[in-house]
Structures are given as structure tokens and as C-alpha cells.
């Protein structure tokens, strides 16, 4: 039972990275129809930016958490304004290739500046060590990431469901054409929504910095799993992205514990089963199948 709780905590902390990033990816896809392949690179940039801020300016984890998120929002806004928006009226494949190219450029720039070795990043003060509850020993940082990720997802959910801005964004995400027909200026929300999605990826990267190896390639495997998360949850589904993110994190953690050689394979087995049973994903619309 002790091992089960520990693996569950590990899965929830890993799932937090997936849930936050997949949430941003789902919102971007819903409003813009863009499959943002650079999301993994933005996750990597968040982790690298946190490390650089610590090394150069002495800004620790707690300062980096909001600052990097804001910087990644600005980066996302610039990316949409300068590059993505010019291809929106063309086949979605063009923006997919564009964001794939952006990924290659960002990864190469980080490698040229910081090399291929992992950058060190210490667990923030106050979250080191473990909490002992009888025979149960829990990592303080993993526990923090699990709780923090859930709270951020809940805050985003409240923003999208309880505010006028959120309702407009949600309507645009679920059915952009019908929203335009009802008089909603969907185009006005394209830039901030794209920036918001990139900011969530950067936030996930900051959270991952003390937990994962920080290097230029850390987003490569991440984006592959992230697309599996989005497919499982349902393309464009906000709730599906969050639920699938934590679900995949749990599958990965228990896979590493009981079938380490097949831990990554199990994620895609789950994706295949979901697609076979429900092609639109767990929370996607049937029409999208």
C-alpha cells in the first residue's frame, strides 16, 4: 500500500507537467486550429529560463515561477503575431511545419549557448527532502507539484467557466465558426490565447526544472507524449487535456514501477485503446471522429 501511494504521487506530479502543457495545447488548437509542435520546445525554454535566471541574476524558483510564465506569454504573443497568424488561412499543415521548424531553431540555439549537458537546478528551499508519515515517505517537491498543478488547472477551469472572457474563449475553442456567427470577434482572442497556451508550457517547464534533467532535448520526448495526452483527452477538449494529463502520468509512473521496459509503450497502448473505442477521445465531440 505504501508503494502504491508513492507511485501515485509520482504519477500525479508527472501528470501535472502533462496536464498544464496539454491544457495550453488544447486551447491553442481549439481557437486557432493550430497543432503547435513547438510546445515541447517552449516547455524546455521554461526550464532553461529558470536555470539561467538563477545563475545570472540569482532569482530562485519562487521568483522564476511567475516571471518565466510572463516571459513565455510574451514569447507566445510575438510568435503568433510575427509568424503563426500569416499561415492561419492556409492548410493547417503549414503551421505544423512552421512550429516544427521553430522547435529545431530553439533547440539548436540552446545547444549552441549551453551545450548538450544537463544544467543543474536545485530543489527550492523549503521543499527539499521527504515527509515521513509512519511507513510512508513522500517527496516534498513531488507533493508540491501535484497540489500546485491541480490548483492551477482548477484556476484555469474557473477562469474559463465563471468569467465572461472565459466563456468567450471556451465558445471559440469548442466551435469557432458558430461563435463568429453569434457576433463574437474570435480574431481578437487569437493572440492572447496563443500566448496563454505557451505560458502554460513554460510554467510546466519551471516546475520540471528541479525534477527533470534540464537540457535542450528535454522537450523532444515530452512533445510526443503530450500529443498522446491530447488525443486521449480529445482534440480541443479543455477538460480532456487535464484529465488525460494526470491519467498518462499515473500510467507512466506505474509502468516504470512494475514494467519499466514498457512504461512508454503503455501510454501509446492506452492511446490506441481509447481511439479504437472512442475515436474522438474521452471528452472530445463525436463529430470530430
Buried (B, 14 or more C-beta within 10 A) or exposed (E): EEEEEBBBBBBBBBBBBBBBBBBBBBBBBBBBEBBBBBBBBBBBBBBBBBBBBBEEEEBBBEBBBEBBBEBBBEBBBBBBBEBBBEBBEEEBEBBBEBBBEBBEEBBEEBEEEBEEEBBEBEBBEEBEEBEEEEEBEBBBBBBBBBEBBBEBBEEBBEBBEEEEEBBBBBBBBBBBEEBEEEEBEBEEBBBBBBBBBBBBBBBBBBBBBBBBBBBBBBBBEBBEBBBBBBBBBBBBBBBBBBBBBBBBBBBBBBBBBEEEEEBBEBBBEBBEEBBEEBEBBBBBBEEEE
